[in-house]
């Protein structure tokens, strides 16, 4: 749990990086993320890192926003071959991404594999969506957050780890429906190929 001072520092960092996101607008647009979605999710760019964030320079900043404020920041590479793709703060706890979606008036929600896919479904396809920080991100107690939904759409990558994530969630949530992306593709790639209408058709909405 973050201390008050740590939360304040993290909030200041998120705001700083959000003010620098203009430098990577072309990158975000290439991923199908428009300006409104970027503002909604407070996406940022670590152009000038705050003290202690030097390892994240040049990366996309992804805030984990909650009803009580910022819970964490994760940092994603924007370079195709950079490894690792994601970096978390040392000792950071794992969280469900985009928990503000639970406040939307909807009896349907998506679970995605990763933050970018979640942003695409929530802000571009316009279906409430939360995300796991990777295919191994599902924890057995997360099912409690989905008990009031009539349908939970589990959008998995078209690979073996995505299939395994889908199986785990189906075992935990009886109204879960797995929607696997084509082999070798993820939600973002399918959205870029098929658009909002194509994605909504794939999930049956």
N, C-alpha and C positions, 0 to 999 in steps of 0.2 A: 504494500500500500504506500502510495506516495505521500510524503510529508507536505505541509502547506508550502514551504519554501521550494520544494522540488516541483510541485504543481505550478507555482508561479514562474519558475525558470523555464519549465517545459512550454507553458503557454506563451511566454515571451519569444521562445525559439520558434514555435509554430507560426506566430504572427510575423516574425522576421522573415521566415522562409516563404510564407504566403505572399509577402510583399515583393519577393524576388522571382515569383513563378512566371512572370511575364517573359523571362528569358527562355523558357521552355514551352511556350504556347504552341509552337509548331509540333513539338514532340507529343503533347497532349492531344492535339487535333489529329495527329497521325494514328493515335490509339482510339479515336472516336469520342474523346472527352471534350465537350465544349466548355466555354468560359463559365456558363452557369453551373455546370456540374463541378468544375474546379473550385468555384467559390463555395458551393454547398458543402463540399467535403474538405474545404480549407487546405487544398493541396498546395505544396510549396516546393521550392527549389533551394538546395543548400549551396548557394553561390558564395556567400561569405559566412562560414560556420561560426556559431557562438563558441565560446571557450569550452573545450571538451568534446565538441562535435566534429573535429577536424577529420576523423576517418570517414565521415559521411559527405564530405565535400563533393559536389557534382552530382548528387543523387536527388531523386524525388523524395520529398518529405510527405508522409502519409499520417495525419493525425487520427487517433482513435477517440472520436468524440462521443460523449455520453451525456445523459440528462444532467449530471452533476458536474460536467466540465470535461476537460481533456484527461484521458486515462494514460495515454502513451503516444509515442511517435515511432514509426518504423521508416526505414529508408530503402528505397528501391533503385537499383541501377537503371539508367536510361541508355546505357551502351549495350549493344547486342551481345558482346562476348565477355562482358565483365562478370567476374565471379568473386564472391557469391552474389546472387541476384538481389537478395534481401539482407539487410543488417538490422539487428535490434540493439537497443541499449543494453549494456552489461547488466545482468540480473533482472531484466524486465520480465514481468509476468505475462503470460499469454492471455489474450482477450478475444472475444468475438468482435469482428469489425462491423461498424455501422449499426450499433445497437439502437440508434435513434429510429431505425426502421420499425422497431416494435411499437412505436407510438402511432404509426400510420393506421388509419381506419380501413383495414383490409382483413379478409378471412383467408387470404393467400399470401405466402411469403416464399422467397427463394433463399436457398443456402448455396453460396458459391465457393469456389476454391481460389482464394486470393482476393486482395483488395481491388485490383483493377477490374476484375470480372464483376465484383459486387457493385462498383460505381457504374459500370455499364448497365447492368440490369436495373438498378435503382433509379438512376438519373436519366439514362438515355432510352431504355426500354420502358421505364416507368412502372415497374412492378417492385414493391418493397423487397429489399434484399439485404441479407447479412452475409458475412464472409468468414471463412476459416483461414487462418494464416498458414496455408499449405494443406496438402492432402492428409497430413497426420495431425491436423489441428483439432479434430473432433474429440471432445471429452464426454464421457458417458453421462455426466450430470447435465449437459446442455439441453437435453430433451425437455427439461422443465420449462424452458423459455418458449416452447412451441405448442403447448397443450391446448391453447385456445384457437388454433387454426384449423380450418376445414381441409386445407391442402398445403403441403410443404413441398415445394419443387426443389429437388436437389440437382443442381447443374454441375456435372463433373467433367473434367478434362477427358479427352479420348485416349486414355492410356491406362496402364494397369493400376497405378496408384489412385487415379480418379475412380476406377471401378471399385477399389477396396474402400475408399471413402464413402461411396454411395451405399455399399452393403452395410457398413457400420451404422449409418444414419437410418437406413430402412429398418434395421433391427431395433433401433431405439425409438422411432417415431412411426406409429401405425398409419398415419395419413401421408407419409412421405412418398413421393413419386420421383424416381431417378430419371433425369433427362441427360443422357450422355451425349457429349459433343462428338462429331465425326473423328475417326482415328487420327491422332496426332494434332488435334486442334483444341483450343480452349474457347470460352465464351467470347472473349474479346475478338479473336480471329473470326469466329462465325458471325459476330455482329458486323464487323467490317465488311464481310462478304455479302451478308443478307439484310442488314439494316434492322430497324425496330420491328417492322412488320414480319420479317423472316423469323426473328427471335420469338416474337409472340406466338407465331404459328407453331414453332417447334415445341413450346411449352403448353400449347393447347388453350391459349387465351386470345 
